[in-house]
Amino acid sequence: MPKVKALQCALALEISSVTCPGVVLKDKEDIYLSICVFGQYKKTQCVPATFPLVFNARMVFEKVFPDAVDPGDVVTQLEWYLSCSG
């Protein structure tokens, strides 16, 4: 049986801190970031709701493109996805 080839795209996202000068959060409950990439949802740990929000988080999102035979195919599929989700 022939080996099936596929391309994989990985995104490593590092979030150290979030600042917003002049903004005071009314709700003092802990806060987190929720991020969606490639249809995968991940969230950071909760941190106190005072700026700067210090997350020091690293997330890795991966997607396999089984029908892609070259990187241009992946680009086309990602562009189509972005045009449909925007």
Backbone as CSV, one residue per row, in Angstrom:
resi,resn,N_x,N_y,N_z,CA_x,CA_y,CA_z,C_x,C_y,C_z
1,MET,0.858,-1.176,0.000,0.000,0.000,0.000,0.907,1.244,0.000
2,PRO,0.653,2.187,-0.924,1.509,3.376,-0.978,1.327,4.267,0.242
3,LYS,2.422,4.923,0.607,2.386,5.833,1.746,1.674,7.123,1.337
4,VAL,0.711,7.553,2.140,-0.040,8.769,1.863,0.723,9.953,2.428
5,LYS,0.916,10.962,1.577,1.629,12.154,2.031,0.632,13.234,2.415
6,ALA,0.999,14.012,3.393,0.191,15.154,3.844,1.149,16.208,4.366
7,LEU,0.698,17.429,4.369,1.492,18.516,4.930,0.882,18.956,6.251
8,GLN,1.738,19.368,7.149,1.303,19.811,8.463,1.780,21.234,8.686
9,CYS,0.910,22.044,9.268,1.247,23.423,9.604,1.152,23.552,11.124
10,ALA,2.173,24.148,11.713,2.177,24.339,13.169,2.408,25.815,13.481
11,LEU,1.693,26.306,14.475,1.845,27.682,14.936,2.153,27.649,16.425
12,ALA,3.295,28.204,16.798,3.655,28.330,18.208,3.395,29.781,18.611
13,LEU,2.521,29.972,19.568,2.116,31.304,20.016,2.604,31.513,21.445
14,GLU,3.380,32.573,21.640,3.873,32.903,22.971,3.282,34.241,23.394
15,ILE,2.638,34.263,24.556,2.025,35.474,25.090,2.680,35.764,26.430
16,SER,3.407,36.871,26.496,4.058,37.195,27.763,3.145,38.057,28.624
17,SER,2.701,39.198,28.082,1.822,40.055,28.875,0.954,40.912,27.966
18,VAL,-0.099,41.446,28.541,-1.016,42.332,27.828,-1.124,43.620,28.624
19,THR,-0.908,44.743,27.950,-1.047,46.042,28.608,-2.124,46.847,27.894
20,CYS,-2.717,47.760,28.607,-3.741,48.641,28.041,-3.740,49.926,28.874
21,PRO,-2.803,50.836,28.557,-2.663,52.063,29.355,-3.968,52.844,29.486
22,GLY,-4.247,53.274,30.697,-5.432,54.079,30.961,-6.707,53.289,31.190
23,VAL,-6.665,51.981,31.055,-7.865,51.160,31.218,-7.867,50.516,32.603
24,VAL,-9.006,50.574,33.253,-9.195,49.907,34.535,-10.334,48.921,34.354
25,LEU,-10.086,47.679,34.701,-11.129,46.662,34.584,-12.087,46.776,35.760
26,LYS,-13.386,46.891,35.452,-14.392,47.037,36.513,-14.547,45.756,37.313
27,ASP,-14.565,44.635,36.601,-14.725,43.343,37.253,-13.361,42.874,37.740
28,LYS,-13.221,42.601,39.001,-11.926,42.225,39.569,-11.717,40.712,39.632
29,GLU,-12.606,39.948,38.990,-12.421,38.496,38.935,-11.215,38.182,38.056
30,ASP,-10.602,37.021,38.287,-9.478,36.615,37.450,-9.912,36.562,35.987
31,ILE,-8.926,36.693,35.104,-9.214,36.792,33.676,-8.287,35.859,32.906
32,TYR,-8.724,35.409,31.725,-7.901,34.559,30.868,-8.138,34.942,29.418
33,LEU,-7.247,34.517,28.537,-7.423,34.711,27.107,-7.873,33.398,26.487
34,SER,-8.843,33.472,25.601,-9.304,32.319,24.847,-8.935,32.554,23.390
35,ILE,-8.242,31.594,22.792,-7.708,31.764,21.450,-8.140,30.589,20.576
36,CYS,-8.575,30.911,19.348,-8.977,29.879,18.396,-8.111,29.998,17.143
37,VAL,-7.393,28.932,16.820,-6.572,28.850,15.609,-6.801,27.464,15.001
38,PHE,-6.972,27.404,13.701,-7.219,26.137,12.994,-8.438,25.410,13.565
39,GLY,-9.397,26.152,14.106,-10.593,25.531,14.677,-10.345,24.888,16.034
40,GLN,-9.177,25.120,16.626,-8.840,24.571,17.938,-8.877,25.702,18.963
41,TYR,-9.555,25.469,20.062,-9.669,26.471,21.119,-8.742,26.113,22.275
42,LYS,-7.988,27.117,22.712,-7.139,26.939,23.894,-7.258,28.199,24.729
43,LYS,-7.007,28.062,26.028,-7.057,29.245,26.882,-5.879,29.251,27.829
44,THR,-5.546,30.462,28.263,-4.443,30.642,29.199,-4.912,30.331,30.613
45,GLN,-3.970,30.299,31.524,-4.311,30.202,32.936,-4.952,31.521,33.371
46,CYS,-5.747,31.483,34.402,-6.358,32.703,34.937,-5.299,33.534,35.660
47,VAL,-5.404,34.853,35.482,-4.489,35.781,36.153,-5.318,36.893,36.790
48,PRO,-4.766,37.598,37.776,-5.500,38.711,38.390,-5.833,39.788,37.347
49,ALA,-6.978,40.413,37.504,-7.474,41.397,36.532,-6.884,42.780,36.762
50,THR,-5.570,42.879,36.774,-4.885,44.168,36.873,-3.794,44.202,35.809
51,PHE,-3.676,45.361,35.158,-2.671,45.501,34.111,-1.304,45.774,34.705
52,PRO,-0.250,45.247,34.095,-0.284,44.378,32.928,-0.737,42.967,33.312
53,LEU,-1.468,42.341,32.400,-1.876,40.947,32.588,-0.675,40.089,32.195
54,VAL,-0.115,39.363,33.123,1.086,38.574,32.855,0.692,37.110,32.684
55,PHE,0.783,36.624,31.452,0.374,35.255,31.147,1.558,34.298,31.035
56,ASN,2.632,34.730,30.379,3.775,33.845,30.122,3.300,32.477,29.635
57,ALA,2.470,32.497,28.601,1.868,31.267,28.083,2.456,30.918,26.720
58,ARG,2.550,29.633,26.464,2.974,29.138,25.153,1.954,28.114,24.704
59,MET,1.441,28.304,23.496,0.450,27.392,22.937,0.913,26.944,21.561
60,VAL,0.656,25.699,21.233,0.994,25.182,19.915,-0.284,24.667,19.267
61,PHE,-0.539,25.169,18.069,-1.687,24.738,17.279,-1.148,24.026,16.043
62,GLU,-1.689,22.865,15.742,-1.243,22.103,14.577,-2.435,21.670,13.739
63,LYS,-2.225,21.657,12.434,-3.266,21.183,11.525,-2.603,20.398,10.408
64,VAL,-3.160,19.248,10.091,-2.683,18.417,8.998,-3.575,18.671,7.787
65,PHE,-2.945,18.838,6.640,-3.653,19.052,5.386,-3.443,17.814,4.519
66,PRO,-4.343,16.831,4.621,-4.132,15.549,3.945,-4.190,15.637,2.417
67,ASP,-4.879,16.630,1.876,-5.010,16.739,0.426,-3.953,17.638,-0.195
68,ALA,-3.076,18.208,0.599,-2.059,19.129,0.094,-0.837,18.346,-0.378
69,VAL,-0.343,18.704,-1.563,0.859,18.049,-2.076,2.055,19.001,-2.106
70,ASP,1.789,20.299,-1.987,2.882,21.266,-1.872,2.427,22.424,-0.981
71,PRO,3.360,23.223,-0.478,2.999,24.311,0.445,2.002,25.309,-0.141
72,GLY,2.003,25.483,-1.455,1.034,26.379,-2.087,-0.399,25.922,-1.857
73,ASP,-0.609,24.603,-1.802,-1.945,24.068,-1.522,-2.397,24.463,-0.113
74,VAL,-1.468,24.435,0.830,-1.787,24.824,2.216,-2.164,26.298,2.255
75,VAL,-1.401,27.134,1.555,-1.695,28.568,1.506,-3.090,28.796,0.941
76,THR,-3.419,28.103,-0.136,-4.750,28.245,-0.746,-5.845,27.855,0.234
77,GLN,-5.659,26.754,0.943,-6.678,26.307,1.899,-6.807,27.288,3.063
78,LEU,-5.695,27.827,3.552,-5.754,28.792,4.653,-6.410,30.093,4.202
79,GLU,-6.106,30.553,2.982,-6.751,31.764,2.461,-8.257,31.561,2.325
80,TRP,-8.675,30.380,1.852,-10.103,30.090,1.719,-10.754,30.088,3.101
81,TYR,-10.112,29.463,4.073,-10.649,29.410,5.433,-10.820,30.815,6.003
82,LEU,-9.796,31.674,5.808,-9.864,33.037,6.331,-10.962,33.846,5.642
83,SER,-11.165,33.633,4.350,-12.205,34.387,3.645,-13.597,33.960,4.080
84,CYS,-13.742,32.717,4.497,-15.055,32.210,4.933,-15.356,32.541,6.395
85,SER,-14.315,32.705,7.198,-14.543,32.917,8.628,-14.529,34.394,8.995
86,GLY,-14.197,35.263,8.067,-14.096,36.689,8.379,-15.390,37.345,8.252
